[in-house]
Structure formats: structure tokens, C-alpha cells
Amino acid sequence: MSPSNFRTSIRELGVPYRLLFLSGVLSDIGGFSTVTALQVHISKLTGGNAAYMGLISVATLLPMIIAAPIGGVWAERHNRRTIMVLNDLIRIPLVLLMATTQSVWVLLVLHASICACTALFMPSRQSLIPELVPSEHLLFANSLSGGVISLVHMLGPPLGVLIYRLSGGLLGVALIEAMTYLLSALLLLRLPNRIREQSAAASGGLISEVKAGLRYVASEPDMRQIFVILVTAGVAIGLVMPLLLPFVQQVLHGNDQQYAALIFWFGLGGLIGPFVGHALGQLIGLGKTLLVCALAESVLLTAWSRAETMPLSIALLVLWGVEVFALIPCYTSYLHTYAKKEFMGRTFALFDQAVYIPQILSAMVVVLLGSKLPTQAILTTAGLCYFVIIFCSLWSKGARRLMNHDGRVPAQLLAEGQSPAPPAPPAP
């Protein structure tokens, strides 16, 4: 895509989407800077105990498991702009309180509260995009949104560690994160204030609506296949997140600065990933891209876990970043295209759960075994199991449907909120 075409495409996305995009950049980069600084801070407070890295993951994921289904229902029943603004504002005092204590347990509780607000926030942001963007520009919009996350991975960790070192603690990082949440809320207030109407599907209680969303996902083969991919990836990444710092220290013989640098390189690959995902989505289709990326991730995780030099580790992480952020826009665009509109918020929330729950179980494994088993062996086993599960699932009905769904759906069908019918089987 040429620079002039890129600028034209940006303009065609419209002002509301650009406001949502900038809001995401601000709030996400602030949050990721703080969680990286928090990991370094707690590592120092606990003498580098790997088990506490697992507890940080638990504190990150457990509130998301509880809050995400609520956020999914709210995204379908209430004003999304109001939900996002309120959760931005609630996170401001919570993050500022983190700078007032040296208690590991208080820090974990505050971090968990912030993550709960994030889980309530995200389904509204994810499901709002199709209402702000013309259907023919969805893949491009989601590629840019994927770029937000890659920018966070690239800039957030080194920024968090740098500010932590300069300020001698969490105060500087907390102040910056609070400011990003405030600016995010101000940008979101400029979005069109569309009052949502109560839908017929939202007539039951909260629990019944969550169950209805789960039944919908279970009834669609392609949604089930995506669920399998996300669960398997969640288990693997749930081990990588708390073990990354110990891996850097034990296998690569690095320090916290090199730990932040590795995440930077992963994020740098992520800057390329959305454009790769955009190209792959158009070339081979959304569903096939999801399957290819899942297999590629399992191979990259296994290879990276065996890398014992910093240059090789960096090279593999750059490729890994490209793969992860190539998958994100295709995954999001697939749901925007093929998930039923009345279940979209709940589908995003349930798929978030498909990642959160395995991650928290993996984090508990780290808490129990992180100081007893070799870090490298745990990560290699995770990569090999990931590959076997995804490879064996390629012959399922859901995988076949993914291969047939390329994302090219008439705009009118999307505008009416209909879910495209599965393609007819070929004639004998």
C-alpha cells in the first residue's frame, strides 16, 4: 500500500474510529508500561522468586475471568462509550495508589482491580468498531488496532523500566498511566453518543445471557475451532509470560533491561505484523490465516525456547511478533464478519475467557513448579504440545469451515447484522 493510499484509507475510516484508535494507544501503552515495571518491582521485593511472577499473572487474569462475561453483556445492552469512559476514570485512583505501598499483596490487589476494569472495558471497544467503520474497511481498521497492541509491546516495557529506574520506584510510572487513562477518557467523550436499545436477545438475566452466548459459540464449528486455538495458545502463553524474566536470567544470563529489550523486539515485529495480516487476509482469506498463524506460533515458541543466545532469541521474537500481530486483525475481522451481531459482545468476551482461563491455570503451574522444574524444559514442552494439538485439529469440521471463510461478505449483509450462511458443499 502506497503512502497516499494509506492516508486515504485512514481518512475513510472516519473521525470516530480515529478517536477510538488514539484512545487505545494511550490507555494500552500506559497499562503495559506499569505492568512491566510492577514485575521488575515485585521481583526485587521478593528476591527474584519466580513463583511471584506467577502470582502477578494470576492477579492479571483472575479478575478478567470474572469480569469479561459481564463486560460482554454490558457491551450489548448499554452505551459503550459510557462503559469505556467510566472504566478509564476508575482506573486512575487505583493506579495512583500503587505508588503508595511496598506491600506485594496490596500491589497485587490493586493490579487485579485495574485488570477487572480493563476486562469490562474491552468488549465494548472490540464490538464498537463495526459500528464506526464501513464494512469494506474492517480488515484495515483491525490491522491498525492490532498495531496499537504491537506499539504497546514495543514501547511499553522499556518505557516502564526506564521510568521505574529514573523515579526509583512506581511513582513515575503510575503518574504517567493515570494521565494516559485521563486523556483516553477525554478522547472517548468525543465519540458519537449512541444510546443502545434493549435487544430481544438481552431480555434474560446476566447468567442466562452468558449461557446463551456460550451455547452460540458451541453451536458453530468455526467458532469452536477458534476456541480450541485460543485455549491452546492461552496455555502456552500463560507459561511464557511469568517465565520470560526467569528465562532471560537463567538461560540467556541477562538482566531486567535485556528482559524489557526482548519485549521491545517482539513489539517491533508486531509493528510489521498487522500489515502482514492485512495482506494474508486478502490473499488467502481470514480463516486460513488464523490456522497458518496458530501453527507458526507453536513452531516459533518451540524454537525460541531452545535459543540460548541473545541474538537468536531476538530474531525469533521478532518473527513471533510478526505472527501474533498478523493473526490479531484477521481474528477480529473474522468475528466482525461471521459472528452474529446480537452475540458479538459475548463472543469477544467468551473468547477472551478462552485465553484468560488457560493462562491463569498455567500461571498456577508456575507458582507451584516454577522454582522446581527447569524453565527451558517447561517452555519447550509447551511449544511441542501446542503444535500437536493444532496440527491434529486441522481435520475438524471447524477448521474446514475456517478454510472456506475468506471474509469477503457483501456489505449489505453485514449492515443488516446477519451472519453469513456456511458455504455450500461442492457438488459430487
NORQUIRA-V344140 format. One record per helix or strand. SS is the DSSP state (hx for helix, st for strand). FROM is the first residue (numbers start at 0). TO is the last residue. If there is no record, write none. Layout:
# NORQUIRA-V344140
SS&FROM&TO ; SS&FROM&TO
This chain:
# NORQUIRA-V344140
hx&2&12 ; hx&14&44 ; hx&49&76 ; hx&79&99 ; hx&103&131 ; hx&134&166 ; hx&170&187 ; hx&199&201 ; hx&205&218 ; hx&220&249 ; hx&255&282 ; hx&285&305 ; hx&309&337 ; hx&340&368 ; hx&374&392 ; hx&396&403 ; hx&410&414
